[in-house]
Amino acid sequence: MNESRSNATGMSNSTLYELARSDIAVWAKESGAILLKVREPFGDPVELGEEQALELGELLVRRAKEG
């Protein structure tokens, strides 16, 4: 998982997490909402292996708790 700070439009200086070869981006709004974006140009599903799925799940739980 890659982690970086961003102030791009709609990301409000939040931390951006990228998974699955940067095909999935996760960040949170100031309101506490968690956003997940799949960056697959043809709308295909992004396949996650066991480790990536666990990593995504842990990240979502952590971001939700940080609220």
C-alpha positions in Angstrom: 0.0 0.0 0.0 1.3 3.5 -0.9 0.4 6.4 1.3 0.8 10.1 0.5 -0.6 13.5 1.5 -2.8 15.2 -1.0 -4.8 18.5 -1.3 -6.3 17.6 -4.7 -9.9 18.8 -5.3 -12.3 16.9 -3.0 -9.5 15.4 -0.9 -9.2 18.3 1.7 -5.6 17.7 2.7 -6.3 14.1 3.6 -4.0 11.1 3.3 -4.4 9.1 0.1 -3.9 5.4 0.3 -3.3 3.4 -3.0 -3.7 -0.3 -3.3 -3.6 -3.0 -6.0 -0.9 -1.3 -8.2 -2.6 2.1 -7.5 -5.9 0.8 -9.1 -7.7 1.6 -5.8 -7.5 4.9 -4.0 -8.9 5.5 -0.5 -9.2 8.8 1.4 -11.5 10.5 3.9 -13.3 13.8 3.8 -13.2 16.3 6.7 -16.8 15.2 7.4 -15.4 11.7 8.2 -16.8 10.1 5.0 -14.5 7.5 3.5 -14.1 7.6 -0.3 -13.0 4.6 -2.3 -12.2 5.1 -6.1 -11.4 2.3 -8.5 -9.1 3.6 -11.2 -9.7 1.0 -13.9 -10.1 2.8 -17.2 -12.4 0.3 -18.8 -14.7 -0.2 -15.8 -13.4 -3.7 -15.2 -13.3 -5.1 -11.6 -10.0 -4.9 -9.7 -8.9 -8.2 -8.4 -7.5 -8.3 -4.8 -5.5 -11.2 -3.4 -5.9 -12.3 0.1 -3.2 -9.9 1.5 -4.6 -6.9 -0.4 -8.2 -7.7 0.7 -7.0 -7.8 4.3 -5.0 -4.6 3.9 -8.0 -2.8 2.4 -10.3 -4.1 5.2 -7.9 -3.0 7.9 -7.5 0.4 6.3 -11.2 1.0 6.1 -11.7 0.0 9.8 -8.8 2.3 10.8 -10.2 5.2 8.8 -13.7 4.7 10.2 -12.3 4.7 13.8 -10.4 7.9 13.1 -13.6 9.4 11.8 
